[in-house]
Each structure stands twice: as structure tokens, then as C-alpha cells.
């Protein structure tokens, strides 16, 4: 069954600290993996997108990694800011003869406190 | 460049009624997809349209339907509303390259539906 599992479900950290969010997937055939940030009451915004051959991709203080062998991805946030408080959603795309489907994780809610 | 526009942003309906939500994609984007987001289930795929044709459909009952117009604008309709339909409905547009969707999704702000 195609699934995307994210951990932890929620996380609280102090401003300035680093954190890492995890995403494990059992999706086949794999096409790409994306991380989205969703502020409360807003639509998700893409942070990174990685294909099978990419191991690391950065977007400012956000760095995503992908291990296609173990089917794991992580999102590392460096020097967290209050504005990083949001839900982070991992999305895996698969493409087959029937078309393209997106499998969503349920997200990790990050709270950054001062 | 204008983003994805969804209307209305908020609406309240009662059980049994129907609702129509609208989505205007980014100019040039011909792929539009719809999602339901609830606290317990997260984002769930409803359907995807490309060039007025439904390409994919999620696991939702027939009460949920959609369509896309020639200008790529899309609407979704939910009939015979149930309490469980209360959710944030998100629309996303993208550049679709044939059968391989390597395009990035651009989401609207969503339409928050409350069913009483």
C-alpha cells in the first residue's frame, strides 16, 4: 500500500535551535518527493522537490535529504525562527500508466517559541 | 504574477445543502487539482483536471464532483452536505508535462467550509 509516514506528529523547540523532521514512504513507482510548509489558515507552499537521483537540496535555512534506498527523507531546519512555526507536509509522487498520484503525509506541526 | 485564487474563502452551510467552490489557477497553468484537508486526515486528494478532462480521482463519494473550463478555471461541487464535509478545501495548479508530473504545485489559500 502506498503510504507516507511523518514523525514526529508535533514538535516544540526554542528559537535559534535546529530541528529535523522525518518522512518515511512506501510508494512505488517513486517519481519525486516534496516538502511543503503550511502556515495556519494558509495554503501549503513548496520548500523543496527532489527526484530519485538527488540526495540533498537546500532552500535557505531548510535542507532536505533523500535516501531512495531506505525510502526516507528528512527536513532539517537551521537556526529556527518564530516564523518557522507551521505544519510541514511530505508529499511523494508516483507515476504509472494510469497517471500521476500524490501521496500525502499527515504533516508535522512545529512550534517555535521565544 | 497572480497566484491561485479560491472563492469563497469562508462559507457556512447546513446539512443537505450543496456548495460550489471556485478556483482560478495561475496564468498558463492547465493542471488543477483539489484537496480536502481536515485535522485528523491531513490533505486528501479529490481530483485533478487537465485541459477540461479529469485525469485522476481520489477515493471520495460521488457527492463530490468537479469540472474545468476552457480557460482552466475549475469548480468543485459537494451535494447533500454532511457534517463530516467540514474542512479546508484547497486547490492547486501546476505545469503538467504529459504523464510525468514533475511540476511544482501552487496552492491557493483554500475555502473553509463549515457544515452545521
Interface residues (C-beta under 8 A of the other chain):
Chain A: X31 X32 X34 X36 X41 X42 X43 X44 X45 X46 X49 X51 X89 X91 X93 X95 X98 X99 X100 X101 X102 X104 X105 X106 X107
Chain B: X4 X33 X35 X41 X42 X43 X44 X45 X48 X55 X56 X90 X92 X99 X100 X101 X102 X104 X105 X106 X107 X108 X109 X110
